[in-house]
């Protein structure tokens, strides 16, 4: 009897931006570049995958 295969991945991130520039939409397809000064992005990500039976793969992220 075949066994179920499963995998898992995880990532944690922290990004600290200084002197960041961003695009701002000002009209139909028109943008301008603006200074955003400082910003941070932080979070995590998890991905799980399992093959409970042949021909079926379940993925969650």
WOZICOR-V689573 format. One record per residue. OMEGA is omega as a letter, one per 40 degrees, with the letter a starting at -180 (* if undefined). D_FIRST is the distance of its C-alpha to the first C-alpha in Angstrom with 1 decimal. Layout:
BEGIN
omega = [OMEGA:OMEGA]
d_first = [D_FIRST:D_FIRST]
END
This chain:
BEGIN
omega = [a:i:i:i:i:i:i:i:i:i:i:a:i:a:a:a:i:i:a:i:a:i:i:i:a:a:a:i:a:i:i:i:i:i:i:i:a:i:i:i:i:i:i:a:i:i:i:i:i:i:a:i:i:i:i:i:i:a:i:i:*]
d_first = [0.0:3.9:6.6:9.7:12.6:16.1:19.6:23.0:26.6:29.9:33.5:36.9:40.1:43.9:46.4:50.1:52.4:56.1:58.5:56.0:57.1:55.5:56.2:57.8:57.8:61.5:61.4:59.8:58.0:60.5:59.5:61.4:60.3:61.0:60.7:58.1:59.2:56.4:53.0:49.6:46.0:43.4:39.9:36.2:33.2:29.5:26.6:23.0:20.2:16.6:13.9:11.9:10.5:11.3:15.1:16.0:17.7:19.7:22.7:25.4:28.6]
END
